Amino acid sequence: MTSAAAAAPRPGAVRSFLRLVLIEHSVFALPFAYIAAFTAMFQRNERIHWTQLLLITVAMVGLRTFAMAANRIIDREIDARNPRTAGRELVTGAVAVRTAVTGAFIALAVFLGAAALLNPLCLALAPVAVVPMVVYPYGKRFTDYPHAILGLAQAMGPVGAWIGVTGEWSWDAVILGLAVGIWIGGFDLIFACQDVAADRAHGVRSVPARFGIAGALYGARVCHVLTTALLVWYGLATDAGAFFWAGLVIVAAAFGYEHTIVRPGDLSRLNRAFFTVNGFIGIALFCCALLDLMVRGLSL
């Protein structure tokens, strides 16, 4: 095999990279960024600004893609020792480390470019949003609470989206960002329960590994109660209408359901709780919040 042939990208490299970063999981973070963006547009002049919305979408997907690629690159040796993650693309060789690094830097450049096109404050704060994305995968090496670092990283989304629209800091966006961060940190506690044995065997730190599955699930319930309280605060702070509150009732019911199907002695429905329920929560609240804003006067 010639060196040129060896250096050529393998067929399906882009598709494999997208599987590596789980591009479809953007559904968790994007709805809340959109809630922040649409609320900011409503407060600004009651009109949707499609160019800003497109740039916010590009920035969110770019940053999340960078974060997932960095996570997979940094954790590839840990993933290789865990039976659940041993089939990931960097472990099996389906994606080369060089390809993943290249993809990560392209995604980072896309994020920074979108931030620059939004406004100067977005660009100035963009490096702040990048830091927890890189620190998170290292977190499981030095703290039992890496889920909190993940939550901090995810909390950046609504804040950044609001700033992308207004060019100004917003404490209302911070409330929504905290709700999102605690929500995602909570369901990461649930997700981490399936790796307790492997984490303990290989010295990977997490709340389930330190306190057990029951302790982690209790922590997740506390997180989701706090999330609901913060969403109530956000609704009050932004003078939300009836449809937003209806959406919040749906979210609270979904949280209740999520915590009935995952128990310390039965993790068989963990994927349903993690993927299906949490994906539904984001989309349901976004739809209700958008409908609420449009009823109150947000125009296309």
N, C-alpha and C positions, 0 to 999 in steps of 0.2 A: 504494500500500500504506500503510495507516495505521500510526502508531507502535506501537499496541497489537498489531497483527498482526505487525509486525517483531520485537517483543519476545517474542512467544509462542514457546515451545520447539517446535522442529521435531519431526515424528513420528520416533520411534525414537532420540531424543536419549540416553536412558538406555542403550539397546543399543549405540549408537555409542561412548558413554563407556566401557562395559565392554570393547568391542573395543580402545579406546585404551589401557586399562590392562592388557590381557591377563589378565583375571581368572582364566582357567584355569591360568595359570602359578603360582598359589598352590601347586600340587602339588609344587613344588621345595622350598619352605620349611616347609610345614605338617607333613610327616611327622616331621621332626627336632624340631620344637616338641612334637609329640605324644609322641615318645620321651622327651624330657625331662620332660614333664608326667606321663606314666604311671610313669616311674621314681621321680619325687618322691612320687607318690601311694603307690606300693608301699613306699617307705622310710618314709613317714609312718604309714600304718595299713593298708596292703595293700587299700585300697578305691578304686574309681574314683569321683570326685566330678564328676558330670555338669554341674552348674552352672558349676564352675570350668573344665571343659573347653570348655563353650560360650563362656564369656567369653574364654578364651584364643584360641579360633578367631576370634571377632569382632575381638579386638584385633589378631591377626596379619593378617587380611584387610584390616582398616581401615588399618593402617600400611603394608602393601604397596601398597594402592590409592593411598594418598597419595603414596608414594614414586614409583610409576610415573607418576602424573599430573604430579607435579613434574618428573620426568625429561623427559616429553614436552613440557611447557610450556617449560622452560628450553632444551631442545635443538631446538626447532622450526625455527630457522633453519639449524642444522647438518643436520637431517633433510632440509630442502628441497634441499640441495646434494648429497645422496647418492642416487644412483638406487635403491638398495635400500630407502631409507626415505622416498622422496619421496611415496609413496602413503599415509603415515600420516594419521590423521584431522585433526590440527591443521594439517597442511600443505595438505591438499586442501580444508579448510573443512567437512568432515563433522561436526566438533565445533568449536564456537566456543571461543576462548580463555577467554571469560567462563564458559562452561559447564564447561570443564576446571578452572578455578580454583575455581568453586563446588563441583564434585565433590571436588576435593582437600581443601578445608576441611571438607566434610561427613565425608569419610573420616577426617581427622585428629580431628575431634570424636568420632567413633565410637570410634576407638582410645583416646583419652584417657578417654572415659566407661567403656569396658570395663576399662581399667587402674585407674580409681578404684574400680570395683565389686569388683575382685579384692582389693586390699589397699593400704595406704598406701605401702609401699615401691615397689610397681609404679607408682603414680602419681608418686612422687617421681623415679623413674628414667626415666619415659616421655620427658621432653624430651631426655635423653641419647640415646635410641634414634632420635629424630627427626633429630638433627643430621647424621649421615652420610648419611641419605636425601636431604637437600638438598645436601650438599657434593658427593656423587658426580657428578651431571651436570656440575658445574663443574670436576671433577677433570681431565677430558680437555683442559681449557684451560691447566692449569698444571703437570701432571705426566705423565710417561710411564707411570705406574702407577695409573690410575684403577680398575683391577680390584681393587687392594688395598683401596680405599675401599669398593667394592661388597662385598668379602668381610667387611670390618668391619661394614658395615650388616647383612648377613645373619647374622653371628655373634650378633647380639642376640637372635634368635628363641628358641633353646633356653634361653638364660640367663633371658630374660623369662618364658618358660613355667614354668620351675622356680620362679622367685620368685613367679609367680602362684599356684602351689600352696602353697608353704611360707611365703611372706612373708619369706624369709631368703636371703642370698647363698649360692651353692654353687660351689665350685671344680670339682666334677664337671661341672656345667652349663657352666662355662667351657671345659673340655676339649672337650665336645661342640660348643659354639659355635665354637671355633677350627676343629674338623674341618669343620663346615658352611661357615664363612667361606672356608677355604682351598679346599674343594671347589668352591664356587660361583665364587670368584676364578679357579680353574683352568679351569673350563669357559667362563668369560667370555673367557679368553685365546683359546680355540678359536673362540668365536663371533666375536670381533673380527677374526679373520684374513680374513674375507670383505670387510672394509671397508678393507683396507690402501691400495689405490689412491686411494680417495676421501679417506681420512684424510690421506694425505700431500699430496694436491692442495690440501686446504683447511686444513692446519695443525692438524688434530685429533690429539691426542697419545694414544698407546697403546703397549703393548709390541710388538705386531706392526708398527706404523708405525715404531717406533724400531729394532727388532732383526730384523725380517723374520718371515715365517711360520714358518720352521724354528725360530727362537729362541723364538717364542711357544709352539709345540707342545712344545718341550723343557721350557719353563717349566710348561706344563700338566701334563706327566708328573710333574715334581718335585712340584707341588702335590698331585697325586692319590696319590703315594707318601706324602707327609706326612699327607694325610687318612686314609689307611689306618692309618698308625702311630698317629695320634691316636684313631681309633676303637678300636684295640687297647687303648690306654691307658684310654679311657673304659670299655671292657668290664671291664678289670681293676679299675679304681677302684670300679665299681658291683657287682662280684662277679657279672657276667653268667653265664648258663648256656649250655647247648649250642646252643639255638636262636638266640641272639644271634650266637654264633661261626659258626654255619652261614650266617646272614645276611651276616656280614662276608666270608665266603668268596665268596658270590654277588656282593657289591659289588666285591671285588677282581677277580673274573673280568669283571665288567661294565666296570670301568676298563680292563682289558687289551683288551677288545674295542673300546672307544671309541677307544683310541689306535692300533688297527690299521686303522680305517676312515677316518681322517683323516690325510692325508700332505701335506707341503709342496707337492707337485705335483698333488695331487688333493683338492679340497675339495667334490667332488660329493656326498659323503654327510655333509656337515657338519651339516645339519639333523637327520639321524638320530642323530648323536652328541650333539647339543645337547639336542634335545627328547625323543626316545624313550629313549635310554640313561639320561640323567640323571633323567628322570621315573621310570623303572624303578628306579634305584638308591634313591631316596628311599622309594618305596612298598615295595620288597622288604625293605629294612632295617627299616622300621617294622613290617611284618607279622611279621617274625621276632622283633624285639625285644618286641612286644606278646605274641606267643605264648610267648616265654621268660618274661615276667613273670607271665602267667596260669598257666603250669605251676608256677612257683615260689610261687604263692599269691595273686596279684592277683585280686580278686573284683569282680563287677559291683555 
